[in-house]
Amino acid sequence: MARGNGNGAATRRPVRRHPAAGRGKPVKQRGALARWTRRLLVWGGIAAAVAAIFIGFAVLFAMRELPGFNQLREAQPGQTIVIRARDGTPVVELGPSFGEWLTSDEIPDVMKDAMIAVEDRRFHSHFGVDPIGLARAVYVWTVGDRRLGATSTITQQLARNLFLNSNRSVDRKAREAILAMALEAKFTKEEILELYLNKVYFGGGAWGIDSASRRFFSHPASDLSVGEAAIIAGLVKAPSRYAPTADVERAVERAQVVLRLMEEQGYITPAQASVDISAIQLKPDTSSNAARYFSDWVLPQLDVLLPETFEPIEVWTTLDAGLQNAATQALRQNVPGGSQGALVSLDRDGAVLALVGGTDYVTSNYNRAVSAVRQPGSAWKLFVYLAALEAGYTPTDRVVDAPVTIDGWTPRNSGGSYAGPIDLRTAFAYSKNTVAAQLGAEVGFGTVAAMARRFGITTPISERPAMVLGSSETRLIDMTQAFAAVSAGGRAVQPYGVLRVTTASGNVIYRHNNDRVTQLVPDYVAAGITDLLQTTVNTGTGRAAQIGRPVAGKTGTTNANKDGWFLGFSSGVTTGVWMGRDDARPVAGLQGGTAPARAFAQFMRRAVADRPVEQFTTQVQLPEWQLEPDEEYGWGDPEEYYYTDENGNPVEPGSRQPVDDALPGNGGAAVENPGAGPPAGSNPAEVPPPRRTAPQPGGQRPAGQERGRPPIPPAASEEFLREAIGRQPPGADPPRPQPR
């Protein structure tokens, strides 16, 4: 309202306003924020109180359920397994190894200080869980890009080791925290530290500081020096990574970190922290990392071989510790740079003398000897020629090394040359691909696959033509098993590594029994293939495998030199060697007859040094039922001739069609005979016509064919095995009793 003044002019009275007038809405917002803040604080406090009560009851309940100190002291985690070589030498000790129990007064202060400094610097002030350490870890996680770091206290670690597993679930961490607080409520700090230092795992199978001290330094933990205590304390974070037996440099680096932390926290002086850790004398490691490949193969078998037992056990194996080291050295000294290698050696009964799955177990524990599947190249021809020999071929039979095409596939020899007419022995010794292809087509690719299965190949086998050159991947131990069966005269050989298992009380709970003998091929077939294998080493592609006594073997090389194999035997020992890259990239200069054959020879000289020289049985004597009395009996009346294709189906004379397919409306083509190829230097041609056979007089087996061989079934029939081996083949019905 305006008022006039004496001059007739109006004046305006000032209006007082609240300082926040015109801004009512922000005032309401701030009031609401304050109210919600107070509510959150109140309800948060209530929730915290409820949580505290819940945790308190949980801790109280857990504390009442905890075993007593003496019970915890006596409990031992896990089962102790000692793996011994055949001479009794311990090669690997697995599971817990316990030393003397040291009381808190007997444990050196420097050991306690080192452990607290590196694992739990606020051990003496927290209540089992370290809130400060947890808050710091959460802060680092939220402001940085690192994952949430480990925050376990010594008490939490003890709770986990005693009662829980090592997974990282939230539930497990919560139970760990409850148990840690229960331990703190029930035991003193000194008791907790005593339990921890006597039970924590330090690697190498050592549980507790006394076991670790004896394992690494050859003396009890009561005599630990500052540097030794730092090494042991540094192992808890990652026992396998920092173990001095595995990597001395890494163990020393970790110990230097422990010493620095001890100095920072005032446990030692700068002079003590400058100790030369590398000068500490470590106990020599009598076990070999190379033996771990063998133990990794043996251990899973115990679950099948043994009854359930929790007693400490000793596993007496077939391993020869000296030969295992020799095998490791043979690989390391011959494997091409950047490549890997594997070696398996079997005694005449299948006992594994050496098994090495790589050049360095610490660098890579992948067991290439038993797990890797690789193409065997020409080493696979063992099964092709076994099938041919079983069908009636002999090492002196003539074959033709010439270009050939089978179902659109044209194999070529290494170097691209062809020798023309040669004998079977020469074709095998010089690994002629065209001859192997012709033989595979003649006997049938199914027959070759069946032969490989018979000799122990467990991986999938292709029946395409290229399979005769080793296109199907397989394992080194399976291929070595097959060659060992040849060395055994055609009898099955099953690799095994466990001789017996005894408990701590001396009871034998398993003993190997090797009584069963199975004949896989007739003696004359084994003799014939041994003849071919010996010629390969004497004059063929395997000459680098010679060791000054009879050796029989076969090389194998895959396309682009990705794999190199040599497998062979001498004086009852069969050894297989593989080399190549894990990523299957080519290796310059790698061939079966080079580095693998040299590694074979280096190892075998040691393996057979104390064995008598053995000559091979290579005289091929066909049984009477495979011999023809005269040519007329073999061929009969020419009017009765008929042909058979690769599957054994009869083919009309003068026709290329099987009898069934020759009917009106049916088509078909027979696989042609690879036995007579085009002359050397000619263009590749389809496989020549199939062989011919005579009718079977009186229901007998077909009498014969060209070169006097019986007709070839697509796979070994039960009748054939019965006649050749003189026994019932696997899976056959038992013979019916004849009436008297």
Secondary structure as UniProt FT lines:
FT   STRAND          2..4
FT   TURN            6..7
FT   STRAND          10..12
FT   TURN            19..22
FT   HELIX           24..65
FT   HELIX           69..74
FT   STRAND          81..84
FT   TURN            86..87
FT   STRAND          90..94
FT   STRAND          97..98
FT   TURN            104..106
FT   HELIX           109..119
FT   TURN            121..125
FT   HELIX           131..143
FT   HELIX           154..163
FT   HELIX           170..186
FT   HELIX           189..199
FT   TURN            204..205
FT   STRAND          206..207
FT   HELIX           209..217
FT   HELIX           221..223
FT   HELIX           226..233
FT   TURN            234..237
FT   HELIX           239..242
FT   TURN            244..246
FT   HELIX           248..264
FT   TURN            265..266
FT   HELIX           270..273
FT   HELIX           277..279
FT   TURN            289..290
FT   HELIX           291..305
FT   STRAND          313..317
FT   HELIX           321..334
FT   TURN            337..338
FT   STRAND          340..346
FT   TURN            348..349
FT   STRAND          351..356
FT   TURN            361..363
FT   TURN            368..371
FT   HELIX           377..380
FT   HELIX           381..390
FT   TURN            391..392
FT   TURN            395..396
FT   STRAND          398..401
FT   STRAND          405..406
FT   TURN            407..408
FT   TURN            414..415
FT   STRAND          420..423
FT   HELIX           424..429
FT   TURN            430..431
FT   HELIX           433..443
FT   HELIX           445..454
FT   TURN            455..456
FT   HELIX           465..469
FT   HELIX           476..487
FT   TURN            488..489
FT   STRAND          498..503
FT   TURN            504..505
FT   STRAND          508..511
FT   HELIX           523..538
FT   TURN            541..542
FT   HELIX           543..545
FT   STRAND          552..557
FT   HELIX           559..561
FT   STRAND          563..570
FT   TURN            571..572
FT   STRAND          573..580
FT   TURN            582..583
FT   TURN            588..589
FT   TURN            592..594
FT   HELIX           595..607
FT   TURN            608..610
FT   HELIX           624..626
FT   HELIX           631..635
FT   HELIX           638..640
FT   STRAND          642..644
FT   TURN            646..647
FT   STRAND          650..651
FT   TURN            653..654
FT   HELIX           660..662
FT   TURN            664..665
FT   TURN            674..675
FT   TURN            680..681
FT   STRAND          692..693
FT   HELIX           697..699
FT   HELIX           706..708
FT   HELIX           718..725
FT   TURN            730..731
//
